[in-house]
Amino acid sequence: MTTQPLILRKDQERRLLAGHCWIYSNEVDTQATPLKPLEPGQPVAILSRQERWIGHGYVNPRALLCARIVSRDPNQPLSPALWVKRIHDALSLRERLYDQPFYRLVFGESDGLPGLIVDRYGDLLAVQITTAGMERERAEILAALEQVLRPKTIVLRNDTAVRELEGLEQGVERILGEPADSVTINEHGLEIVVSPLTGQKTGWFFDQAENRGRLARYGVGERVLDVCSYIGAWGLRAAALGAKEVTCVDVSSPALERVAENAARNALEDRVQGMQGDAFEVLRGLRDEGRRFDTLILDPPAFIKRRKDEKDGTQAYQRLNRLGMEVLEPGGLLVTSSCSFHMGRDAFLRTVQQAARRAGRSLQLLEAGQQGPDHPVHPAIPETAYLKTLYLRVLPGF
């Protein structure tokens, strides 16, 4: 069966030939290949205006980002064999990197599987499908995951708002086995209970694991404040490194209950406490009370989810970091992150520096981290380099 062609407008192939895989609706020659008759998720053969071969992919005529390239080999269309090969390739990288099966197994475009995220929690796979193209191939992809990894449990975490942009319903489904909403992982020697059915994202943030490991290099002092702590990944790490007083701040009471559970599991309950509240309000309160900390960790959700959020989101990052620096001891360590891919590393550092000036502080940048290697960056797709984590020494202004 011949795959439906999708022909681009003149000179719209340059970015794709350089390695990017996204195609926007205004880049398609809709006179030659109308989008409206195509079905969401339908496989297409992508060609230049001169009908130069570009790749196999899938289309969604209802979305602005209307197509994605999956294979550049004319002889390798979308098929069960392709899914098995790509998952094998992804697994081989992770098995080189990790001696325990706790990591992001598939990271979308960077693993040649745009629209697919898979996190591995031992024998449990948490799968997230974000595009109509991958939704159409869902049965074959799940079969490929079973063939390659033989998991005992698979859960679909399709409760992400990104699916709305593709016209897809949200929800959580149990696909294989009877998953309990309680799985224990191991990170840097800590045993941590996560919730793959109901937790944020797929239950855990594997992307910060390498950065959490770097805390040991700098020393955390006696008093640590972990803001936007979720279930305590950073705070527990700090306590394990010797901090005597760790305060984990989060707006979610279930998250803080899990912080307490995980602290007790690692015999750290006498060092770790939770504080429920809005990050900005809690920081203002601590500042006004005169509380001071040796290390501050700021790991908020993305403040810039869309390009139009850039101004307000930048102001939010600046305000959060300014408030944070005002509760740090002189010479204290600030570990601050942004997971907004619309904000590059230089822009984030500039924003934190502006926050420091407003707080009357001076900064020394010690190190800049990114997401771990189980979230590999595609060199031609800057959107895959989304996480920035800065390690800064905060001094009185000079």
C-alpha positions, 0 to 999 in steps of 0.5 A: 500500500502506497503511503500518502505523500505530504509535500512541503512549500518551497524552501521549507525543508532546510530545517528538516534536512538539518535533522529536525523532525517537526513540520508546521501546517504553514510549511505544507503545500496544501494546494498539492497535498491538502491537509483536511482530508487526512486523518489524525495520526495517518502515516505520510511520506514527506517530500520537498516541493521538488519531491526530494525524499525527506522521511516517513512520518505521521500527520495531524491536520487539526494541529499547528504542529501538523506532522513529525518525521519518524524514519528517514529511510525510504525502506523503513516505514512506520511498522511493528519492526521499526518500533521494536528496533527503536525500543531496542536502541533506546534500551541499549543506551540505558543499560550502558548508563545504569546498573538498576532499571530505574530511568527514562527508557524512551525520550520522544524525538531524541530516541526516534519516537516522537510523541512517546515517553516511557519511564521504567520502574523495574518491572513496571513501565509508565507509558505516555503517548502525546500525539495522534500518530503514536496513539494510532500505533498504540497497540503495536508500540505496547506490543513492542515494549512487551516483546523487548522488556517483558514487563510485569506491569504497564500503565498508560499515563495519558493524563497530560494536557499536551494531548488536548493539542492533538485532540486526544482524550486524557486518562490513566489506564492499566494495560498489563498486570495489576499495578499498585500505586506504590513502587520503590526505586533506588537513587544514590543509595536512597529507597524512595516510594513513588506513585506511577498511577497518580504522581506528577508526570509518571510519578518521579523526575528522573531528569534531575537524578544526575543533578541531585548526585552533584550535591555531594560535591558542594556540601549542603551545610546544616539547614536546607530548604527544598522548595517545590519539593514534590515527594522530597527527592532533593531534600532527602538527598541533602539529609543523607549528605548530613544536613541536620534540618531539612524543610521540604515545601510543597503545595500538595499535602499528599506529596508531603505525606510521601516525603514523611514516608520516604524520610522514615524509610531511610531513617531520616525522619528526625532531620526532614520536615514538611511545610505545606504552602505556596512557594512564594508565600512560604518564602516571604514568610520565612524571610519575614521571620528571619529564617536563614538556610545554608542551602536552598533548592528551587525546582519549580514546575515550568513557568513558561509553557508557551511562547506567549507566557515568556514575559510573565514566566520570566518575572516568576522565575526572577521573583522566586529566586529573589525571595530565595536568596533573601533566606540564604546565609552569606556564602550559601548554596543556591541550586535553582532549576528551570524546565521551561524549554522556551527559556534557554540556559543563558536567559535563565542565568541572566534572570537569576542574576537580575534576581540577585541584584534586586536582592542585593546579592552577588553570585558565583556560578559553580556549575550548570547541569542539564537533564540526565543522559536518559533524556538525551538531547537531539542536537538538531532539536533544541526543544529537547534540551529543556532542563537547566540546573544552576549551582551558585554561591550567593554572597553579599552584594559587591 
